[in-house]
Amino acid sequence: MTMFMTADGQRHRQLLFFQECGDDARHCVAFFDKEASLHLEVLKLPETHRDEHVAAFNQLNTTASRKQVAPLIQRALAEPVVKL
């Protein structure tokens, strides 16, 4: 998770999920698709950085702080894995 500000003062946050093996990253993505409070938008990575093990997003709801986002990620990881 990263946050940055543009020259005009707008805040932006990006989330990246990575996992070399297993389905935890995909499970997190599915969780956030259903949960929807962060309003995630798929971030298209440059061709040289695209990988089936990586999912990157712009968080459009930047009013949700990292103190709110981190527990959501923990909740996504703690939920029983549903076959995707």
Chimera marker file (.cmm) of the C-alpha trace (Angstrom):
<marker_set name="trace">
<marker id="1" x="0.000" y="0.000" z="0.000" r="1" g="1" b="0" radius="0.5"/>
<marker id="2" x="1.341" y="3.405" z="-0.915" r="1" g="1" b="0" radius="0.5"/>
<marker id="3" x="-0.011" y="6.929" z="-0.785" r="1" g="1" b="0" radius="0.5"/>
<marker id="4" x="1.253" y="9.970" z="-2.642" r="1" g="1" b="0" radius="0.5"/>
<marker id="5" x="0.170" y="13.515" z="-3.405" r="1" g="1" b="0" radius="0.5"/>
<marker id="6" x="0.266" y="15.158" z="-6.804" r="1" g="1" b="0" radius="0.5"/>
<marker id="7" x="1.637" y="18.665" z="-7.365" r="1" g="1" b="0" radius="0.5"/>
<marker id="8" x="-1.907" y="20.045" z="-7.130" r="1" g="1" b="0" radius="0.5"/>
<marker id="9" x="-2.387" y="18.498" z="-3.656" r="1" g="1" b="0" radius="0.5"/>
<marker id="10" x="-4.604" y="15.541" z="-4.581" r="1" g="1" b="0" radius="0.5"/>
<marker id="11" x="-4.085" y="12.382" z="-2.529" r="1" g="1" b="0" radius="0.5"/>
<marker id="12" x="-3.761" y="9.019" z="-4.263" r="1" g="1" b="0" radius="0.5"/>
<marker id="13" x="-3.419" y="5.544" z="-2.765" r="1" g="1" b="0" radius="0.5"/>
<marker id="14" x="-2.451" y="2.352" z="-4.534" r="1" g="1" b="0" radius="0.5"/>
<marker id="15" x="-2.648" y="-1.243" z="-3.341" r="1" g="1" b="0" radius="0.5"/>
<marker id="16" x="-0.664" y="-4.152" z="-4.718" r="1" g="1" b="0" radius="0.5"/>
<marker id="17" x="-1.265" y="-7.806" z="-3.912" r="1" g="1" b="0" radius="0.5"/>
<marker id="18" x="1.466" y="-10.345" z="-4.640" r="1" g="1" b="0" radius="0.5"/>
<marker id="19" x="1.780" y="-14.024" z="-3.944" r="1" g="1" b="0" radius="0.5"/>
<marker id="20" x="4.131" y="-16.423" z="-5.653" r="1" g="1" b="0" radius="0.5"/>
<marker id="21" x="2.026" y="-19.495" z="-4.920" r="1" g="1" b="0" radius="0.5"/>
<marker id="22" x="-1.398" y="-20.091" z="-3.461" r="1" g="1" b="0" radius="0.5"/>
<marker id="23" x="-4.579" y="-18.056" z="-3.730" r="1" g="1" b="0" radius="0.5"/>
<marker id="24" x="-4.398" y="-15.554" z="-0.846" r="1" g="1" b="0" radius="0.5"/>
<marker id="25" x="-3.791" y="-12.566" z="-3.131" r="1" g="1" b="0" radius="0.5"/>
<marker id="26" x="-6.661" y="-13.564" z="-5.436" r="1" g="1" b="0" radius="0.5"/>
<marker id="27" x="-8.824" y="-14.136" z="-2.366" r="1" g="1" b="0" radius="0.5"/>
<marker id="28" x="-8.072" y="-10.564" z="-1.182" r="1" g="1" b="0" radius="0.5"/>
<marker id="29" x="-8.989" y="-9.192" z="-4.598" r="1" g="1" b="0" radius="0.5"/>
<marker id="30" x="-12.292" y="-11.122" z="-4.560" r="1" g="1" b="0" radius="0.5"/>
<marker id="31" x="-12.980" y="-9.890" z="-1.010" r="1" g="1" b="0" radius="0.5"/>
<marker id="32" x="-12.479" y="-6.259" z="-2.034" r="1" g="1" b="0" radius="0.5"/>
<marker id="33" x="-14.651" y="-6.737" z="-5.122" r="1" g="1" b="0" radius="0.5"/>
<marker id="34" x="-17.515" y="-7.790" z="-2.830" r="1" g="1" b="0" radius="0.5"/>
<marker id="35" x="-16.734" y="-5.404" z="0.035" r="1" g="1" b="0" radius="0.5"/>
<marker id="36" x="-16.509" y="-2.403" z="-2.326" r="1" g="1" b="0" radius="0.5"/>
<marker id="37" x="-15.942" y="0.383" z="0.249" r="1" g="1" b="0" radius="0.5"/>
<marker id="38" x="-12.492" y="1.236" z="-1.141" r="1" g="1" b="0" radius="0.5"/>
<marker id="39" x="-13.729" y="1.636" z="-4.720" r="1" g="1" b="0" radius="0.5"/>
<marker id="40" x="-10.718" y="-0.141" z="-6.219" r="1" g="1" b="0" radius="0.5"/>
<marker id="41" x="-9.846" y="0.430" z="-9.868" r="1" g="1" b="0" radius="0.5"/>
<marker id="42" x="-7.531" y="-2.002" z="-11.652" r="1" g="1" b="0" radius="0.5"/>
<marker id="43" x="-4.145" y="-0.411" z="-12.239" r="1" g="1" b="0" radius="0.5"/>
<marker id="44" x="-2.687" y="-1.546" z="-15.548" r="1" g="1" b="0" radius="0.5"/>
<marker id="45" x="0.994" y="-2.159" z="-14.937" r="1" g="1" b="0" radius="0.5"/>
<marker id="46" x="3.630" y="-1.667" z="-17.635" r="1" g="1" b="0" radius="0.5"/>
<marker id="47" x="4.140" y="-4.773" z="-19.767" r="1" g="1" b="0" radius="0.5"/>
<marker id="48" x="7.515" y="-5.429" z="-18.108" r="1" g="1" b="0" radius="0.5"/>
<marker id="49" x="5.854" y="-5.621" z="-14.665" r="1" g="1" b="0" radius="0.5"/>
<marker id="50" x="2.736" y="-7.642" z="-15.497" r="1" g="1" b="0" radius="0.5"/>
<marker id="51" x="2.597" y="-11.003" z="-13.810" r="1" g="1" b="0" radius="0.5"/>
<marker id="52" x="-0.157" y="-13.474" z="-12.932" r="1" g="1" b="0" radius="0.5"/>
<marker id="53" x="0.947" y="-13.258" z="-9.292" r="1" g="1" b="0" radius="0.5"/>
<marker id="54" x="0.442" y="-9.475" z="-9.074" r="1" g="1" b="0" radius="0.5"/>
<marker id="55" x="-2.772" y="-7.462" z="-8.819" r="1" g="1" b="0" radius="0.5"/>
<marker id="56" x="-2.500" y="-3.668" z="-8.511" r="1" g="1" b="0" radius="0.5"/>
<marker id="57" x="-5.249" y="-1.132" z="-7.853" r="1" g="1" b="0" radius="0.5"/>
<marker id="58" x="-5.899" y="2.559" z="-7.440" r="1" g="1" b="0" radius="0.5"/>
<marker id="59" x="-7.965" y="3.162" z="-4.300" r="1" g="1" b="0" radius="0.5"/>
<marker id="60" x="-10.525" y="5.716" z="-5.438" r="1" g="1" b="0" radius="0.5"/>
<marker id="61" x="-11.972" y="6.208" z="-1.938" r="1" g="1" b="0" radius="0.5"/>
<marker id="62" x="-8.971" y="8.013" z="-0.453" r="1" g="1" b="0" radius="0.5"/>
<marker id="63" x="-10.969" y="9.084" z="2.599" r="1" g="1" b="0" radius="0.5"/>
<marker id="64" x="-10.416" y="5.540" z="3.917" r="1" g="1" b="0" radius="0.5"/>
<marker id="65" x="-7.101" y="5.821" z="5.750" r="1" g="1" b="0" radius="0.5"/>
<marker id="66" x="-4.446" y="3.117" z="5.975" r="1" g="1" b="0" radius="0.5"/>
<marker id="67" x="-5.703" y="2.544" z="9.538" r="1" g="1" b="0" radius="0.5"/>
<marker id="68" x="-9.019" y="1.542" z="7.976" r="1" g="1" b="0" radius="0.5"/>
<marker id="69" x="-7.565" y="-0.301" z="4.979" r="1" g="1" b="0" radius="0.5"/>
<marker id="70" x="-5.094" y="-2.510" z="6.881" r="1" g="1" b="0" radius="0.5"/>
<marker id="71" x="-7.796" y="-4.162" z="9.042" r="1" g="1" b="0" radius="0.5"/>
<marker id="72" x="-9.821" y="-4.837" z="5.891" r="1" g="1" b="0" radius="0.5"/>
<marker id="73" x="-6.823" y="-6.631" z="4.392" r="1" g="1" b="0" radius="0.5"/>
<marker id="74" x="-6.424" y="-8.627" z="7.615" r="1" g="1" b="0" radius="0.5"/>
<marker id="75" x="-10.130" y="-9.502" z="7.506" r="1" g="1" b="0" radius="0.5"/>
<marker id="76" x="-9.814" y="-10.607" z="3.872" r="1" g="1" b="0" radius="0.5"/>
<marker id="77" x="-6.905" y="-12.889" z="4.782" r="1" g="1" b="0" radius="0.5"/>
<marker id="78" x="-8.701" y="-14.283" z="7.848" r="1" g="1" b="0" radius="0.5"/>
<marker id="79" x="-11.930" y="-15.200" z="6.067" r="1" g="1" b="0" radius="0.5"/>
<marker id="80" x="-12.273" y="-18.788" z="4.949" r="1" g="1" b="0" radius="0.5"/>
<marker id="81" x="-11.022" y="-19.211" z="1.418" r="1" g="1" b="0" radius="0.5"/>
<marker id="82" x="-13.851" y="-19.678" z="-1.039" r="1" g="1" b="0" radius="0.5"/>
<marker id="83" x="-13.052" y="-21.516" z="-4.229" r="1" g="1" b="0" radius="0.5"/>
<marker id="84" x="-12.579" y="-18.769" z="-6.822" r="1" g="1" b="0" radius="0.5"/>
<link id1="1" id2="2" r="1" g="1" b="0" radius="0.2"/>
<link id1="2" id2="3" r="1" g="1" b="0" radius="0.2"/>
<link id1="3" id2="4" r="1" g="1" b="0" radius="0.2"/>
<link id1="4" id2="5" r="1" g="1" b="0" radius="0.2"/>
<link id1="5" id2="6" r="1" g="1" b="0" radius="0.2"/>
<link id1="6" id2="7" r="1" g="1" b="0" radius="0.2"/>
<link id1="7" id2="8" r="1" g="1" b="0" radius="0.2"/>
<link id1="8" id2="9" r="1" g="1" b="0" radius="0.2"/>
<link id1="9" id2="10" r="1" g="1" b="0" radius="0.2"/>
<link id1="10" id2="11" r="1" g="1" b="0" radius="0.2"/>
<link id1="11" id2="12" r="1" g="1" b="0" radius="0.2"/>
<link id1="12" id2="13" r="1" g="1" b="0" radius="0.2"/>
<link id1="13" id2="14" r="1" g="1" b="0" radius="0.2"/>
<link id1="14" id2="15" r="1" g="1" b="0" radius="0.2"/>
<link id1="15" id2="16" r="1" g="1" b="0" radius="0.2"/>
<link id1="16" id2="17" r="1" g="1" b="0" radius="0.2"/>
<link id1="17" id2="18" r="1" g="1" b="0" radius="0.2"/>
<link id1="18" id2="19" r="1" g="1" b="0" radius="0.2"/>
<link id1="19" id2="20" r="1" g="1" b="0" radius="0.2"/>
<link id1="20" id2="21" r="1" g="1" b="0" radius="0.2"/>
<link id1="21" id2="22" r="1" g="1" b="0" radius="0.2"/>
<link id1="22" id2="23" r="1" g="1" b="0" radius="0.2"/>
<link id1="23" id2="24" r="1" g="1" b="0" radius="0.2"/>
<link id1="24" id2="25" r="1" g="1" b="0" radius="0.2"/>
<link id1="25" id2="26" r="1" g="1" b="0" radius="0.2"/>
<link id1="26" id2="27" r="1" g="1" b="0" radius="0.2"/>
<link id1="27" id2="28" r="1" g="1" b="0" radius="0.2"/>
<link id1="28" id2="29" r="1" g="1" b="0" radius="0.2"/>
<link id1="29" id2="30" r="1" g="1" b="0" radius="0.2"/>
<link id1="30" id2="31" r="1" g="1" b="0" radius="0.2"/>
<link id1="31" id2="32" r="1" g="1" b="0" radius="0.2"/>
<link id1="32" id2="33" r="1" g="1" b="0" radius="0.2"/>
<link id1="33" id2="34" r="1" g="1" b="0" radius="0.2"/>
<link id1="34" id2="35" r="1" g="1" b="0" radius="0.2"/>
<link id1="35" id2="36" r="1" g="1" b="0" radius="0.2"/>
<link id1="36" id2="37" r="1" g="1" b="0" radius="0.2"/>
<link id1="37" id2="38" r="1" g="1" b="0" radius="0.2"/>
<link id1="38" id2="39" r="1" g="1" b="0" radius="0.2"/>
<link id1="39" id2="40" r="1" g="1" b="0" radius="0.2"/>
<link id1="40" id2="41" r="1" g="1" b="0" radius="0.2"/>
<link id1="41" id2="42" r="1" g="1" b="0" radius="0.2"/>
<link id1="42" id2="43" r="1" g="1" b="0" radius="0.2"/>
<link id1="43" id2="44" r="1" g="1" b="0" radius="0.2"/>
<link id1="44" id2="45" r="1" g="1" b="0" radius="0.2"/>
<link id1="45" id2="46" r="1" g="1" b="0" radius="0.2"/>
<link id1="46" id2="47" r="1" g="1" b="0" radius="0.2"/>
<link id1="47" id2="48" r="1" g="1" b="0" radius="0.2"/>
<link id1="48" id2="49" r="1" g="1" b="0" radius="0.2"/>
<link id1="49" id2="50" r="1" g="1" b="0" radius="0.2"/>
<link id1="50" id2="51" r="1" g="1" b="0" radius="0.2"/>
<link id1="51" id2="52" r="1" g="1" b="0" radius="0.2"/>
<link id1="52" id2="53" r="1" g="1" b="0" radius="0.2"/>
<link id1="53" id2="54" r="1" g="1" b="0" radius="0.2"/>
<link id1="54" id2="55" r="1" g="1" b="0" radius="0.2"/>
<link id1="55" id2="56" r="1" g="1" b="0" radius="0.2"/>
<link id1="56" id2="57" r="1" g="1" b="0" radius="0.2"/>
<link id1="57" id2="58" r="1" g="1" b="0" radius="0.2"/>
<link id1="58" id2="59" r="1" g="1" b="0" radius="0.2"/>
<link id1="59" id2="60" r="1" g="1" b="0" radius="0.2"/>
<link id1="60" id2="61" r="1" g="1" b="0" radius="0.2"/>
<link id1="61" id2="62" r="1" g="1" b="0" radius="0.2"/>
<link id1="62" id2="63" r="1" g="1" b="0" radius="0.2"/>
<link id1="63" id2="64" r="1" g="1" b="0" radius="0.2"/>
<link id1="64" id2="65" r="1" g="1" b="0" radius="0.2"/>
<link id1="65" id2="66" r="1" g="1" b="0" radius="0.2"/>
<link id1="66" id2="67" r="1" g="1" b="0" radius="0.2"/>
<link id1="67" id2="68" r="1" g="1" b="0" radius="0.2"/>
<link id1="68" id2="69" r="1" g="1" b="0" radius="0.2"/>
<link id1="69" id2="70" r="1" g="1" b="0" radius="0.2"/>
<link id1="70" id2="71" r="1" g="1" b="0" radius="0.2"/>
<link id1="71" id2="72" r="1" g="1" b="0" radius="0.2"/>
<link id1="72" id2="73" r="1" g="1" b="0" radius="0.2"/>
<link id1="73" id2="74" r="1" g="1" b="0" radius="0.2"/>
<link id1="74" id2="75" r="1" g="1" b="0" radius="0.2"/>
<link id1="75" id2="76" r="1" g="1" b="0" radius="0.2"/>
<link id1="76" id2="77" r="1" g="1" b="0" radius="0.2"/>
<link id1="77" id2="78" r="1" g="1" b="0" radius="0.2"/>
<link id1="78" id2="79" r="1" g="1" b="0" radius="0.2"/>
<link id1="79" id2="80" r="1" g="1" b="0" radius="0.2"/>
<link id1="80" id2="81" r="1" g="1" b="0" radius="0.2"/>
<link id1="81" id2="82" r="1" g="1" b="0" radius="0.2"/>
<link id1="82" id2="83" r="1" g="1" b="0" radius="0.2"/>
<link id1="83" id2="84" r="1" g="1" b="0" radius="0.2"/>
</marker_set>
